[in-house]
């Protein structure tokens, strides 16, 4: 328990870089009355902190007490208490071995877990299809034909929708700050074609509320429990919205504002996100039909994340945030305190006092009715004011084979999100703990 206390106090000492979840904006103290008990005392009610507390990796005091700033320290011999421990790390392979000191080691059947680097998604798919690999999380338009149908008995995919994929407008752009422009963009999009062509049918059309399937309990009662979705592309409605708000179409087919500013935008996307690129090529055609010019700005992953955090874009395509309720997606995306700083998450720069009040209402209440009412109003803001433009429901890619191992998460037994890359603390661990050698 002293290691837990040490970890949280170290985070407090170096909070600027070590506390991105703001634990110490709500905590008053952390103490250990005995070796097996930790007491966290809060300065204010903070029920939404639980997943972040759970996700805090505890470090051993005897190693870390002398390292100084933990965000600038590389521990080459990490210590952990999970079912696997690091056995090797290189640019080509991360290797884990069974932790024989794990409290339930006798029940762990996985002796070694290898994460090799491969050249591309296609390479990973070939290795999965030939059963050289057991587990991955990739996008490939040929998953059904090149993987599942190669061995329908043992090759499986299980994609869990978690957050919307959205087109994010920079609201400091004077044109995109105008709701009719965002409405016209949204009306013009052919999301079904994006789903079918861009995502190989794996990602479904999003809800304008930003809610996922299974989150209907958070819907405004006016929806009668049915999660609304976007309809077909409607350039006529987009035209009508723009015309009624003073935009005029030039001889080149593109709309301009009353001040003569052309509705022409660049959308930033990682060039190696082949599905996003194809989605945006579809959007480019859709918006041209509605009199809006769109150009693709394909950049490296590093440049994309830098541009996103620094608001250096007109539009960009991005997934969102994940958590046990919609608040964990909506808060980083919409809260005005997420606009500035190195870890900015309010990429569009939505700054609305009502939104902030509703987010705070949820975060400071332990009453589920009060929390639900806050989410209902927030999803109305999403659908009506379009701070971002939901497009598709982002999934966590998960492919597996049962040739060597069984016990994977399935729709019938969804005990974890099965993606081979970590999403929330514990999911990968749960998969390893469930696996059974054939």
C-alpha positions in Angstrom: 0.0 0.0 0.0 3.0 2.3 0.6 3.8 2.0 -3.1 0.3 3.1 -4.0 0.6 6.2 -1.8 4.1 6.9 -3.2 2.8 6.7 -6.8 -0.1 9.1 -6.2 2.0 11.6 -4.3 4.7 11.4 -7.1 2.0 12.3 -9.6 1.0 15.2 -7.4 4.6 16.5 -7.2 5.0 16.4 -11.0 1.3 17.1 -11.8 1.9 19.4 -14.8 3.2 16.4 -16.9 2.3 13.4 -14.8 -1.3 14.1 -14.0 -3.1 14.5 -17.4 -6.4 13.2 -15.9 -6.4 15.8 -13.2 -6.5 13.4 -10.3 -5.1 16.0 -7.9 -7.7 18.6 -8.9 -10.2 16.4 -7.0 -8.0 14.5 -4.5 -7.1 15.9 -1.1 -4.8 13.2 0.2 -3.8 9.5 -0.3 -2.8 7.5 2.8 -2.1 3.9 3.9 -3.3 3.0 7.4 -1.8 -0.5 7.0 0.0 -2.7 4.4 -3.2 -3.8 2.6 -5.3 -0.6 2.7 -5.2 2.6 0.8 -7.5 5.6 1.6 -8.2 8.2 -1.1 -9.8 11.3 0.4 -11.4 13.7 -2.1 -11.6 17.5 -1.8 -14.9 17.4 -3.7 -17.3 14.8 -5.1 -15.6 13.2 -8.1 -17.3 9.9 -9.2 -15.9 10.1 -12.7 -12.3 9.7 -11.5 -12.7 6.0 -10.8 -11.6 4.7 -14.2 -8.6 7.0 -14.1 -7.7 5.8 -10.6 -8.0 2.2 -11.8 -5.8 3.0 -14.8 -3.0 4.5 -12.7 0.0 2.3 -13.0 1.5 1.8 -9.6 5.3 2.0 -9.4 7.7 0.6 -6.6 8.9 3.3 -4.3 12.3 1.7 -3.8 13.1 2.2 -7.5 11.3 5.4 -8.4 12.0 7.5 -5.3 15.4 8.5 -6.7 14.5 9.1 -10.4 13.2 12.6 -10.1 10.6 13.6 -12.7 8.9 10.3 -13.7 7.9 11.7 -17.1 11.6 12.0 -18.0 12.7 8.6 -16.7 13.0 5.4 -18.8 12.8 2.2 -16.6 14.6 -0.5 -18.6 13.6 -3.2 -16.1 9.9 -2.6 -15.4 8.2 -4.2 -12.5 4.6 -5.4 -12.7 2.1 -7.7 -10.9 0.0 -8.8 -13.9 -0.1 -12.3 -15.5 2.7 -11.4 -18.0 6.1 -9.6 -17.6 8.3 -8.0 -20.1 10.9 -10.5 -21.5 12.4 -8.5 -24.4 12.0 -5.3 -26.3 13.4 -4.3 -29.7 12.4 -2.3 -32.7 11.1 -5.6 -34.2 9.6 -7.5 -31.3 8.1 -7.0 -27.9 8.1 -10.2 -26.0 6.2 -11.0 -22.8 6.6 -14.1 -20.6 4.3 -15.6 -18.0 4.8 -14.0 -14.6 5.2 -17.0 -12.2 4.7 -14.7 -9.3 1.2 -13.7 -10.4 -1.3 -14.4 -7.7 -3.2 -16.7 -10.0 -0.4 -18.0 -12.1 -1.6 -21.6 -12.1 -4.6 -20.6 -14.1 -2.7 -18.7 -16.8 -2.1 -21.0 -19.8 -0.2 -18.4 -21.9 3.6 -18.9 -21.5 4.7 -16.3 -24.0 3.1 -13.4 -25.8 4.9 -12.0 -28.8 4.1 -8.7 -30.5 6.2 -8.7 -33.7 6.4 -5.7 -36.0 5.1 -6.3 -39.5 5.4 -4.2 -42.6 1.7 -3.5 -43.2 -1.9 -4.5 -42.5 -1.7 -6.8 -45.5 1.3 -8.6 -44.0 -0.5 -9.0 -40.7 -3.6 -10.4 -42.5 -1.6 -13.0 -44.4 0.0 -14.2 -41.2 -3.4 -14.4 -39.5 -4.9 -16.3 -42.5 -2.0 -18.8 -42.6 -2.3 -19.2 -38.8 1.3 -17.9 -38.2 -0.4 -15.4 -35.8 -3.3 -15.8 -33.5 -4.5 -12.3 -32.6 -4.4 -8.8 -34.2 -6.3 -5.6 -34.6 -6.1 -4.2 -38.1 -8.3 -2.6 -40.8 -8.3 -4.3 -44.2 -11.0 -4.1 -46.8 -10.5 -7.8 -47.6 -11.1 -9.1 -44.1 -14.0 -11.3 -45.0 -12.6 -12.7 -48.2 -8.9 -12.9 -47.3 -9.3 -14.0 -43.7 -12.7 -15.2 -42.5 -13.7 -17.1 -45.6 -10.2 -18.7 -45.8 -11.2 -20.8 -42.7 -14.7 -20.0 -41.5 -14.4 -22.5 -38.7 -11.4 -20.9 -37.0 -11.0 -17.4 -38.4 -13.1 -14.7 -36.7 -13.7 -11.0 -36.4 -15.5 -9.2 -33.6 -15.7 -5.4 -34.0 -17.1 -3.4 -31.0 -18.3 0.1 -31.7 -17.0 2.5 -29.1 -17.0 6.1 -30.2 -17.9 8.2 -33.2 -15.5 8.9 -36.0 -16.1 12.5 -36.7 -15.2 15.4 -38.9 -13.9 18.1 -36.5 -14.3 21.7 -37.6 -11.9 24.4 -36.3 -14.4 26.8 -34.8 -11.9 29.7 -34.9 -12.4 29.6 -38.7 -15.0 32.4 -39.3 -16.9 30.2 -41.8 -16.9 27.0 -39.9 -17.9 28.9 -36.8 -21.3 29.5 -38.5 -23.8 26.7 -37.7 -25.4 26.7 -41.2 -22.0 25.9 -42.8 -21.6 22.9 -40.4 -25.1 21.8 -41.1 -24.6 22.0 -44.8 -21.4 19.9 -44.6 -23.3 17.3 -42.5 -26.3 17.2 -44.7 -24.2 16.7 -47.8 -22.2 13.6 -46.5 -23.0 10.2 -47.9 -22.2 8.3 -44.7 -23.6 5.0 -46.0 -21.1 5.0 -48.9 -18.4 5.8 -46.4 -19.5 2.8 -44.3 -19.8 0.5 -47.3 -16.8 1.6 -49.5 -14.4 3.3 -47.0 -14.8 0.9 -44.1 -15.8 -2.3 -45.9 -19.1 -2.3 -44.1 -17.4 -2.8 -40.7 -18.4 0.6 -39.3 -22.0 1.7 -39.3 -23.4 5.2 -39.7 -23.2 7.2 -36.6 -25.9 8.8 -34.6 -26.1 12.6 -34.6 -26.3 12.4 -30.8 -22.8 10.9 -30.5 -24.2 7.9 -28.6 -23.3 4.3 -29.4 -25.6 1.3 -29.7 -26.3 0.1 -26.2 -26.4 3.7 -24.8 -30.1 4.3 -25.4 -30.6 4.8 -21.7 -29.0 8.2 -22.1 -31.3 9.3 -25.0 -33.7 12.3 -24.6 -37.2 10.8 -24.0 -38.4 12.5 -27.2 -36.5 9.8 -29.2 -38.7 7.1 -27.7 -35.7 4.9 -27.0 -34.7 4.6 -30.6 -31.1 5.8 -31.4 -31.5 8.3 -34.3 -29.1 8.0 -37.2 -28.2 10.1 -40.2 -30.2 9.8 -43.4 -28.9 9.7 -47.0 -26.7 12.4 -48.5 -28.9 15.5 -49.1 -27.2 18.2 -51.2 -30.5 19.8 -51.9 -31.0 20.5 -48.2 -27.4 21.7 -47.9 -28.1 24.1 -50.7 -31.3 25.4 -49.0 -29.5 25.9 -45.7 -26.7 27.9 -47.3 -29.0 30.0 -49.5 -31.4 30.9 -46.7 -28.4 32.2 -44.7 -27.1 34.5 -47.3 -24.6 32.4 -49.1 -24.6 32.6 -52.9 -23.2 30.1 -55.5 -20.7 31.4 -58.0 -20.3 30.5 -61.6 -17.7 27.9 -60.6 -20.4 26.0 -58.6 -19.0 26.9 -55.1 -20.8 28.9 -52.4 -19.5 32.2 -51.0 -20.4 34.2 -48.0 -21.9 37.7 -48.2 -18.4 39.0 -47.7 -17.2 37.0 -50.7 -15.4 34.2 -48.8 -15.5 30.9 -50.7 -16.6 27.8 -48.8 -13.3 26.1 -49.4 -11.6 24.0 -46.7 -8.7 21.6 -46.2 -9.2 18.4 -44.2 -6.2 17.0 -42.4 -5.8 13.2 -42.2 -2.9 10.7 -41.6 -1.9 9.6 -45.1 -1.5 6.0 -43.9 -5.1 5.8 -42.6 -6.3 4.3 -45.8 -9.9 4.0 -44.7 -10.1 7.6 -43.5 -8.5 8.8 -46.7 -11.1 6.9 -48.7 -13.9 8.2 -46.5 -12.7 11.8 -47.1 -12.4 11.2 -50.9 -16.1 10.3 -50.7 -16.8 13.5 -48.6 -14.9 15.5 -51.2 -17.3 14.4 -53.9 -20.3 14.9 -51.7 -19.4 18.4 -50.7 -18.6 19.4 -54.3 -22.1 18.4 -55.2 -23.3 20.8 -52.5 -21.1 23.7 -53.6 -18.4 23.3 -50.9 -14.7 22.8 -51.9 -12.8 20.2 -49.9 -9.1 19.4 -50.4 -7.3 16.5 -48.5 -4.2 17.3 -46.5 -2.5 14.0 -46.0 0.2 14.2 -43.4 2.4 11.9 -41.2 1.0 10.5 -38.0 3.3 12.8 -35.9 2.3 15.9 -37.9 -1.4 14.9 -37.6 -1.3 14.7 -33.8 0.7 17.9 -33.5 -1.7 19.8 -35.8 -4.7 18.4 -34.0 -3.5 19.4 -30.5 -2.4 22.9 -31.7 -5.7 23.5 -33.7 -3.6 23.8 -36.9 -6.4 22.7 -39.4 -9.6 23.7 -41.0 -11.2 20.3 -40.7 -9.8 17.0 -39.6 -11.1 13.4 -39.3 -10.6 11.7 -36.0 -11.9 9.1 -33.6 -12.8 10.2 -30.1 -12.4 9.1 -26.5 -13.6 5.9 -24.7 -15.0 5.2 -21.3 -17.8 3.4 -19.4 -20.4 6.1 -20.2 -20.8 8.8 -22.8 -19.4 11.5 -20.4 -15.9 10.1 -20.9 -16.3 10.8 -24.6 -18.1 14.1 -24.4 -16.0 15.7 -21.6 -12.6 15.8 -23.2 -14.2 16.7 -26.6 -16.4 19.5 -25.4 -15.2 20.9 -22.1 -13.7 24.4 -22.6 -10.8 23.5 -20.2 -9.6 21.1 -22.9 -9.0 23.8 -25.5 -5.5 24.9 -24.4 -2.3 23.1 -23.4 0.0 20.4 -24.6 -2.7 17.7 -24.0 -5.6 19.7 -25.6 -8.5 17.4 -26.4 -11.2 20.0 -27.3 -9.7 20.2 -30.8 -12.6 22.1 -32.4 -12.4 24.8 -29.6 -16.0 24.5 -28.5 -16.5 27.1 -25.7 -20.0 27.0 -24.3 -21.0 27.8 -20.7 -24.1 25.5 -20.9 -22.0 22.6 -22.1 -19.5 23.1 -19.3 -22.3 23.3 -16.7 -23.8 20.0 -17.9 -20.5 18.3 -17.9 -19.8 19.5 -14.4 -23.3 18.4 -13.4 -22.6 14.9 -14.4 -19.1 14.8 -12.9 -20.1 16.1 -9.4 -23.2 14.0 -8.9 -23.5 10.4 -7.7 -27.2 10.4 -8.6 -27.8 8.4 -11.9 -30.9 10.3 -12.8 -29.1 13.6 -12.5 -26.2 12.2 -14.6 -28.6 10.8 -17.3 -30.4 14.2 -17.6 -27.0 15.9 -18.1 -26.1 13.5 -20.9 -29.5 13.9 -22.6 -29.0 17.6 -22.8 -25.4 17.2 -24.0 -26.4 14.9 -26.8 -29.1 17.4 -27.8 -26.3 20.0 -28.2 -24.3 17.5 -30.3 -27.3 16.9 -32.6 -28.5 20.5 -32.8 -25.3 22.6 -32.6 -22.8 20.3 -34.3 -19.7 21.2 -32.4 -18.3 18.2 -34.3 -19.9 16.3 -37.2 -20.3 12.5 -36.4 -19.8 10.3 -39.4 -19.4 6.6 -38.4 -19.2 4.5 -35.3 -15.5 3.8 -34.7 -14.8 0.2 -33.9 -12.0 -1.5 -32.1 -10.5 -3.9 -34.7 -10.2 -7.4 -33.4 -9.3 -10.5 -35.4 -8.5 -13.9 -33.9 -8.1 -17.6 -34.8 -9.1 -20.6 -32.7 -6.6 -23.0 -34.2 -4.3 -22.7 -31.2 -6.4 -20.9 -28.6 -10.0 -20.6 -27.5 -11.7 -18.3 -24.9 -11.6 -15.1 -27.0 -14.3 -12.4 -26.4 -17.3 -13.0 -28.6 -20.8 -11.3 -29.0 -22.1 -14.1 -26.8 -19.4 -13.6 -24.2 -18.3 -9.9 -24.4 -16.2 -9.9 -21.3 -13.6 -7.5 -22.9 -12.9 -5.5 -25.9 -10.6 -7.9 -27.7 -8.4 -5.5 -29.7 -4.7 -6.6 -29.6 -3.8 -3.0 -28.8 -4.7 -1.7 -25.3 -7.8 0.4 -25.0 -8.7 0.5 -21.3 -6.7 -0.8 -18.4 -7.3 -4.5 -18.0 -8.9 -5.6 -21.3 -5.8 -7.2 -22.8 -5.1 -8.8 -19.4 -8.6 -10.2 -19.3 -8.1 -11.8 -22.7 -4.9 -13.4 -21.7 -6.5 -14.8 -18.5 -9.4 -16.3 -20.5 -7.3 -18.0 -23.2 -7.2 -21.8 -23.3 -4.7 -23.9 -25.3 -6.4 -26.2 -27.8 
